[in-house]
Amino acid sequence: MAEAGCKMAGHMSAAASAPSAPSKELSEFARLSGILWEPGATFRDIAARPRWWPPLVIVIALSLVFSYTFTQRGGWEHFFRQQMENNSRMQNMPADQREQTMAMQVKVGPYFAYGGSILGLPCFALAAAGIFLFLFRTLLGAELSFKQVFAICCYSFVPLIFSFLMALAVML
């Protein structure tokens, strides 16, 4: 009986150490939806074949659409007025200075929104990937490339796609 148990354990360990068949490469749509529904398999595919640009391009494009729509709908003045009401320093300013500050904020707000979309998102992903790569290599001893970690960071932006779509639906 003990001999049969040893044989079975030997077969199980041989099966576990045998290389698994290569998995099918996921399409970009499968990756984007898999982030939410099958994250384990999706992130394994991303690590095996790191492509960072599809989610980053989609998130930047939707962010630009949101910023444009928000600017066209006149949302900046309302937004900055609410910010001003919650800021005690602004409350203590003379009325003419407050209006001057408001006019400046409404004028430059869209530029910061567009710049944040085009430059801020990629810079954030680059910085996060660098930090995570450092942590994974030094603390966990993981053998990862920067491209792999950067792709994973970019795919972690996928929930923003749904956030931008819902915000656009509410705004329109």
DACORZI-V823274 format. One record per helix or strand. SS is the DSSP state (2 for helix, 1 for strand). FROM is the first residue (numbers start at 1). TO is the last residue. If there is no record, write none. Layout:
ss: {SS & SS}
from: {FROM & FROM}
to: {TO & TO}
This chain:
ss: {2 & 2 & 2 & 2 & 2 & 2 & 2 & 2 & 2}
from: {2 & 28 & 39 & 53 & 75 & 88 & 95 & 146 & 158}
to: {17 & 37 & 48 & 72 & 85 & 91 & 139 & 155 & 171}
